[in-house]
Amino acid sequence: MRTSVLAMILAGGEGKRLAPLTDQRAKPAVPFGGKYRIIDFVLSNFVNSGIDSIFVLTQFKSQSLMEHIINGWNISSTHRQGCFIIPVPAQMQTADKSWYMGTADAIFQNAHLIEDFSPDLVAVFGGDHIYRMDISQMVDFHLNRNAIATVAAIPVPVEEASQFGIIDVDENWKIVGFQEKPENPTPLPNDKKMALASMGNYIFGAKDILSLLNEDHADAQSSHDFGKNIIPSLVATNRLYAYNFYLNKIPGQKVQEKPYWRDVGTLKAYFEANMDLRATTPHLDLYNPEWPIYNYHFSLPPAKFVHNEEVDIHGLPRIGKAINSIVCDGCIVSGSTVTNSILFNSVYVHSYATVHNSILLNDVDIGEHCRIRNAIIDKHNMIPPGTIIGYDRKQDEKHYLVTDLGTEYGPDAWLTVIPKDRHFLQKELPKSLETHNY
């Protein structure tokens, strides 16, 4: 008889470090990779794993996230009974009518959903990471060890481990302790160069989690967090295990590849994870038909590249082209050059503009003669002709949010971020250009 699994996705985080991309939306609703939202990756992982009973718990700035799930993930009407993906807003279920006070409290306040569904197992996963994972393999690992709880974990180099919550395990991957961002991380028993970081994804027996949540809620000293309170409390049971994410195998994935996982919690990390997709053979292969990433499809025309004039009537090159870039539906690259960039749906790059190493979200309009470099431009922005972004840090800092990128992008490289719906006022073209009818 098939083991029934109920998924509870934690998607209520504010994502403060991703501001201004999270000024008007929750972190899991932030667009990613040209046509997706961050939440699409964890939802696709569950559906592809054969787990299609899913509640998505929302809280902060949840409107766009809920609309995305309702419009793009409405599977209950066409699948078997018990198949659903439902957004659940915070409803202040406790006596003090509080918002979620922690990850464990979020599940506690929705414990009635577990009781009503009556599954064998409950999977509690975050909704804000980019990765592929066959969760059924973690379920099998959990069942084979008769675990109370299993924590998904990823090996990281010891020299980088102080950035993470580190798990201590024995030779059988039984968890024997935790270290919170330690200065001297404990390495893996079989690999002294690597330590084990928690991914914040858990599987519990349904009866076990309900009991643990009730105990935690009654503890006034608890911060009501899985990582800080509930999971560490289970070490003494000898039935707490870590699942090695590097052992997870995805259909269609090359055998030699390690699974891809990125925490896109900062602007730099978000930028780099998007840029990863430009590679000829990206580590996160969106073109794997055996493990698709599903999303909400818009009815848009195909992308178009127009003009091929080596020299136009003004003696200027006017060629519409994109190199090492992702260009999505509805885009028009008109006599302009796009390199090493990602253009979301319905982006228009006008003649003589250049866009390099940048992410342009939906409905961005880049005016003629613009020069854009190392930038993230959020939705619905119209950049006036002749605007220069990414070439003069002091000027960028006067108008936009600027953050360091790192030396891998060049000496003193920075990232410029423009928030959603800024709607720049049109300005006059520079004097040197105004005589031309562009």
matplotlib code that plots the C-alpha trace (Angstrom):
import matplotlib.pyplot as plt

x = [0.0, 1.4, 2.6, 0.6, 2.6, 1.2, 3.5, 3.4, 5.4, 6.6, 6.2, 5.6, 9.0, 9.6, 12.9, 14.3, 17.8, 16.3, 14.7, 13.7, 12.7, 10.6, 9.1, 5.8, 6.0, 7.0, 10.4, 8.9, 7.0, 10.2, 10.5, 13.5, 15.1, 13.1, 9.6, 9.4, 8.8, 11.1, 8.1, 7.8, 11.0, 9.8, 6.3, 7.7, 9.9, 6.9, 4.7, 7.5, 8.1, 4.5, 3.5, 0.6, -1.2, 0.3, -0.6, 1.4, 1.5, 1.7, 1.9, 3.8, 2.9, 1.2, -1.1, 1.0, 2.1, -1.5, -2.5, 0.4, -0.6, -4.3, -3.8, -0.8, -1.1, -4.8, -4.5, -7.3, -9.9, -8.1, -6.4, -7.4, -9.1, -6.6, -4.5, -4.3, -2.0, -3.7, -2.4, -3.3, -3.1, -2.2, -5.5, -4.3, -5.6, -4.2, -5.9, -3.7, -4.5, -0.9, 0.9, 3.2, 5.9, 8.3, 8.4, 7.0, 4.3, 3.2, 2.6, 1.0, -1.5, -2.5, -2.4, -6.0, -5.1, -2.8, -5.5, -8.2, -6.0, -4.6, -1.4, 1.3, 4.1, 4.3, 7.0, 7.8, 9.8, 10.8, 9.6, 12.5, 15.4, 16.4, 17.1, 15.9, 15.1, 13.3, 11.6, 10.4, 14.0, 14.2, 10.8, 12.3, 15.4, 13.1, 10.9, 13.9, 15.4, 12.1, 13.0, 11.0, 12.3, 14.7, 16.6, 17.7, 21.4, 24.0, 27.8, 29.7, 33.4, 34.6, 36.1, 32.6, 30.6, 30.7, 27.9, 25.5, 23.8, 26.0, 24.8, 27.0, 26.3, 27.8, 28.8, 25.1, 24.0, 22.2, 22.3, 24.3, 24.5, 24.2, 26.4, 25.0, 27.5, 30.5, 34.0, 35.4, 32.8, 32.9, 33.6, 31.8, 33.1, 34.1, 35.3, 37.3, 37.1, 33.4, 30.8, 27.0, 24.7, 20.9, 18.7, 15.8, 13.6, 12.1, 10.0, 8.1, 5.7, 2.3, 1.5, 5.0, 4.8, 1.5, 2.7, 6.0, 4.0, 1.8, 4.7, 6.6, 3.5, 3.2, 6.8, 6.9, 10.7, 10.7, 11.1, 8.8, 11.3, 12.0, 15.8, 16.3, 13.9, 12.1, 14.9, 17.6, 15.2, 15.1, 18.8, 18.3, 15.7, 18.4, 15.8, 16.8, 18.6, 20.2, 19.5, 22.5, 21.2, 24.2, 22.8, 19.6, 19.3, 17.1, 15.8, 17.5, 20.4, 24.0, 25.4, 28.5, 26.7, 26.2, 22.6, 22.2, 21.0, 21.1, 19.9, 18.9, 18.5, 20.6, 20.7, 24.1, 23.1, 19.9, 21.9, 24.4, 21.8, 20.1, 23.5, 24.2, 21.5, 23.4, 26.0, 26.2, 25.6, 24.2, 24.4, 20.7, 19.4, 15.9, 15.8, 15.6, 12.2, 12.2, 12.0, 10.2, 9.8, 6.2, 4.9, 2.1, 2.1, 1.1, -0.3, 2.5, 4.1, 7.6, 10.7, 11.8, 15.2, 14.9, 17.3, 20.6, 22.3, 26.1, 25.9, 22.7, 22.0, 23.7, 26.8, 25.9, 25.6, 22.0, 21.8, 19.3, 21.2, 21.4, 24.5, 24.9, 21.5, 18.0, 15.3, 11.6, 8.3, 7.1, 10.5, 11.7, 15.4, 15.3, 18.6, 20.3, 22.8, 22.1, 24.9, 25.2, 21.7, 18.2, 15.2, 11.8, 8.6, 7.7, 11.0, 11.6, 15.2, 15.2, 17.8, 21.4, 21.0, 23.4, 22.4, 25.2, 25.3, 21.8, 18.4, 15.3, 12.0, 8.6, 7.6, 10.8, 11.4, 15.0, 15.1, 17.4, 21.1, 20.8, 23.8, 22.9, 25.4, 25.4, 21.8, 18.5, 15.5, 12.2, 8.9, 7.1, 10.0, 10.5, 14.2, 14.5, 16.6, 20.3, 20.2, 23.5, 23.4, 26.3, 29.2, 29.5, 29.0, 28.6, 25.9, 24.1, 24.1, 22.4, 19.3, 19.3, 20.2, 23.8, 25.5, 29.0, 29.2, 32.7, 36.0, 34.8, 32.8, 35.8, 37.6, 35.2, 32.2, 28.8, 25.2, 22.5, 18.9, 15.8, 12.5, 9.2, 6.9, 9.3, 8.2, 11.0, 10.0, 11.1, 14.0, 15.5, 18.2, 21.7, 22.4, 24.7, 21.8, 18.8, 19.3, 18.8, 15.2, 15.6]
y = [0.0, 3.4, 5.6, 8.9, 12.1, 15.5, 18.4, 21.7, 24.4, 27.3, 30.4, 33.2, 34.7, 38.4, 38.0, 41.3, 40.7, 40.5, 44.0, 45.8, 42.7, 41.8, 45.3, 44.2, 40.4, 37.5, 35.9, 32.7, 34.8, 36.6, 35.8, 33.6, 32.2, 34.1, 32.6, 31.1, 32.1, 30.7, 28.7, 26.8, 24.7, 23.2, 22.6, 20.9, 18.7, 17.4, 16.9, 15.2, 13.0, 11.8, 13.9, 16.0, 16.9, 20.2, 23.1, 26.4, 28.4, 32.2, 35.3, 38.4, 40.2, 37.1, 38.5, 37.8, 34.4, 33.3, 34.5, 32.6, 29.4, 29.7, 30.6, 28.4, 25.4, 24.5, 20.8, 19.5, 19.7, 17.3, 14.8, 12.1, 12.8, 14.1, 15.9, 19.6, 22.6, 25.1, 28.4, 28.8, 32.4, 33.1, 33.0, 33.6, 30.2, 30.5, 31.9, 35.0, 35.5, 36.0, 35.8, 32.8, 33.1, 30.6, 27.8, 25.3, 27.7, 28.0, 24.3, 24.2, 26.8, 24.6, 21.3, 20.8, 20.3, 17.4, 15.9, 16.2, 14.7, 12.0, 11.2, 8.7, 11.3, 15.1, 16.8, 20.3, 22.2, 25.8, 27.5, 29.8, 27.7, 26.8, 23.1, 19.8, 16.9, 13.6, 13.8, 10.2, 9.0, 11.0, 9.4, 5.9, 6.8, 8.0, 4.8, 2.4, 3.9, 4.1, 7.7, 10.1, 12.9, 13.2, 16.3, 17.0, 18.0, 19.1, 18.6, 21.9, 22.6, 22.9, 26.4, 27.6, 25.8, 28.6, 30.2, 27.4, 25.4, 22.3, 18.8, 16.2, 12.7, 9.2, 6.7, 5.7, 9.4, 9.4, 12.9, 13.2, 17.0, 20.5, 23.5, 26.9, 28.7, 27.3, 28.7, 25.2, 23.0, 19.2, 17.4, 14.4, 11.1, 9.8, 13.1, 15.6, 18.3, 18.5, 19.4, 18.8, 21.8, 21.6, 22.5, 23.3, 20.5, 17.8, 14.7, 13.5, 10.8, 12.5, 11.4, 12.3, 15.9, 16.5, 15.5, 17.5, 20.6, 20.4, 20.1, 22.9, 25.2, 24.6, 25.6, 29.3, 29.4, 28.0, 30.2, 27.7, 27.0, 23.6, 24.2, 25.8, 23.8, 20.8, 19.1, 19.4, 18.0, 14.8, 13.9, 11.9, 9.6, 8.0, 8.2, 11.4, 11.1, 13.3, 12.6, 13.2, 15.5, 14.5, 11.0, 12.2, 11.2, 13.0, 11.2, 12.7, 14.2, 13.3, 10.7, 12.7, 15.9, 16.8, 18.0, 21.8, 23.8, 27.5, 29.7, 32.9, 34.9, 37.9, 40.0, 38.7, 35.1, 35.7, 37.4, 34.6, 31.8, 33.4, 33.9, 30.2, 29.4, 31.1, 28.4, 26.2, 23.2, 24.7, 22.8, 23.4, 22.2, 23.7, 21.7, 18.3, 16.9, 14.1, 16.6, 19.7, 22.9, 23.9, 27.4, 29.7, 30.2, 33.4, 33.6, 35.6, 35.7, 34.3, 36.4, 38.5, 40.0, 42.7, 44.8, 43.6, 46.8, 46.8, 50.5, 52.5, 55.9, 57.6, 55.4, 53.4, 49.6, 48.5, 44.7, 43.0, 40.1, 38.2, 36.2, 33.8, 35.0, 33.7, 35.6, 34.7, 35.0, 38.4, 40.0, 42.2, 43.0, 45.7, 46.8, 46.4, 44.0, 41.8, 39.7, 37.4, 38.4, 37.1, 38.8, 37.8, 38.0, 41.1, 43.0, 45.5, 46.6, 49.5, 50.3, 51.1, 50.0, 47.5, 45.2, 43.2, 40.8, 41.9, 40.6, 42.4, 41.3, 41.3, 44.4, 46.3, 48.8, 49.8, 53.1, 53.8, 54.4, 53.0, 51.3, 48.7, 46.6, 44.4, 45.3, 43.8, 45.8, 44.7, 44.6, 47.5, 49.9, 52.2, 53.3, 56.5, 56.8, 57.5, 56.2, 54.7, 52.2, 50.2, 52.3, 55.0, 53.7, 57.2, 58.1, 54.8, 55.3, 58.6, 57.0, 53.3, 50.5, 49.4, 46.3, 44.8, 41.9, 40.5, 40.4, 37.6, 40.2, 42.6, 44.9, 46.8, 45.4, 46.3, 45.3, 48.0, 47.2, 49.1, 48.3, 47.4, 50.0, 52.9, 54.2, 56.6, 59.9, 60.3, 62.7, 64.4, 62.7, 63.9, 66.9, 64.6, 62.4, 64.6, 65.5, 61.8, 60.5, 57.2]
z = [0.0, -1.0, 1.8, 1.8, 2.1, 2.8, 1.9, 3.8, 2.0, 4.2, 1.9, 4.3, 4.6, 4.1, 2.3, 3.6, 2.1, -1.4, -1.2, -3.3, -5.2, -2.1, -1.5, -3.1, -3.0, -0.8, -1.5, -3.0, -5.5, -6.8, -10.5, -11.6, -14.7, -17.3, -16.8, -13.3, -9.7, -7.0, -5.6, -8.9, -8.1, -4.8, -6.2, -9.3, -7.2, -5.2, -8.3, -10.2, -7.1, -7.2, -4.1, -5.1, -1.9, -1.1, 1.2, 0.7, 3.9, 3.1, 5.3, 4.3, 1.0, -0.3, -3.0, -6.1, -4.7, -4.1, -7.6, -9.1, -7.4, -8.1, -11.8, -12.5, -10.3, -10.4, -10.7, -8.5, -11.2, -13.6, -11.3, -8.8, -5.5, -2.9, -5.5, -4.8, -4.4, -2.2, -0.8, 2.9, 4.2, 7.9, 9.8, 13.4, 14.6, 18.1, 21.2, 21.2, 17.4, 16.5, 13.2, 12.7, 15.4, 13.8, 11.3, 13.8, 14.9, 11.2, 11.0, 14.5, 13.5, 10.5, 12.3, 11.6, 7.9, 8.9, 11.1, 8.3, 5.6, 7.9, 6.0, 7.0, 6.6, 6.6, 4.5, 5.7, 3.1, 2.5, -0.6, -1.3, -2.7, -6.3, -6.7, -8.2, -5.9, -6.1, -2.7, -2.9, -2.4, 0.9, 1.9, 1.2, 3.3, 6.2, 6.1, 5.9, 9.1, 11.0, 11.7, 13.8, 11.5, 8.6, 7.7, 4.1, 4.2, 1.8, 2.1, 1.9, 2.1, 5.7, 5.0, 4.0, 6.7, 9.2, 7.1, 7.8, 10.6, 10.7, 11.4, 13.2, 12.1, 12.7, 10.0, 9.5, 9.1, 12.4, 13.7, 17.0, 17.3, 15.8, 15.5, 14.6, 12.2, 14.1, 13.8, 13.7, 12.0, 12.6, 9.3, 7.9, 9.3, 5.9, 4.4, 6.5, 3.8, 4.0, 6.6, 6.5, 6.3, 6.9, 3.9, 6.2, 4.7, 6.9, 6.8, 9.9, 10.8, 10.9, 14.5, 15.6, 14.2, 15.8, 19.2, 18.8, 17.7, 20.8, 23.1, 21.5, 21.6, 25.3, 25.9, 26.7, 26.3, 22.8, 19.7, 17.9, 15.1, 13.6, 13.2, 16.6, 18.8, 17.5, 15.5, 18.1, 20.8, 18.9, 19.0, 22.2, 20.6, 18.3, 15.5, 13.9, 10.6, 7.9, 4.2, 1.9, -0.9, -3.0, -3.3, -4.9, -8.5, -11.0, -14.2, -17.2, -15.1, -16.0, -13.6, -12.8, -11.9, -8.2, -7.5, -7.7, -4.7, -4.3, -1.4, -3.3, -0.1, -1.1, -4.2, -5.2, -4.7, -6.7, -9.5, -9.6, -9.6, -12.6, -14.4, -13.8, -16.4, -19.2, -19.4, -22.5, -20.2, -17.0, -13.8, -13.3, -16.7, -17.4, -20.6, -18.9, -20.2, -17.6, -14.7, -15.9, -13.9, -14.2, -14.2, -15.3, -19.1, -20.7, -24.2, -25.8, -29.2, -29.7, -29.2, -32.1, -33.3, -35.9, -38.0, -39.5, -40.7, -40.4, -41.0, -41.1, -42.7, -39.8, -40.0, -36.9, -36.6, -36.0, -35.5, -33.2, -31.5, -28.2, -27.2, -24.3, -23.1, -22.3, -24.1, -23.3, -25.0, -26.2, -26.2, -29.1, -29.5, -32.1, -33.5, -30.2, -28.5, -25.5, -24.0, -21.0, -19.8, -19.0, -20.5, -19.0, -20.9, -23.0, -22.7, -25.5, -26.1, -28.6, -31.3, -30.5, -26.8, -25.2, -22.3, -20.7, -17.7, -16.6, -15.6, -17.0, -15.6, -17.4, -19.4, -19.1, -21.9, -22.6, -24.7, -27.6, -26.9, -23.3, -21.9, -19.1, -17.3, -14.1, -13.3, -12.2, -13.4, -11.9, -13.8, -15.6, -15.8, -18.8, -19.1, -21.0, -24.1, -23.4, -19.8, -18.6, -15.7, -14.4, -15.6, -12.9, -9.4, -7.8, -10.3, -9.8, -6.0, -6.4, -8.0, -7.3, -4.8, -5.4, -3.9, -4.4, -6.9, -6.2, -8.1, -10.4, -12.3, -12.6, -10.1, -7.9, -9.8, -8.4, -9.0, -9.6, -8.7, -9.8, -8.0, -9.6, -11.2, -10.9, -14.3, -15.1, -16.6, -20.2, -20.7, -23.7, -25.8, -25.4, -27.8, -29.9, -30.7, -31.0, -34.7, -35.7, -36.3, -34.3]

ax = plt.figure().add_subplot(projection="3d")
ax.plot(x, y, z, "-o")
ax.set_aspect("equal")
plt.show()
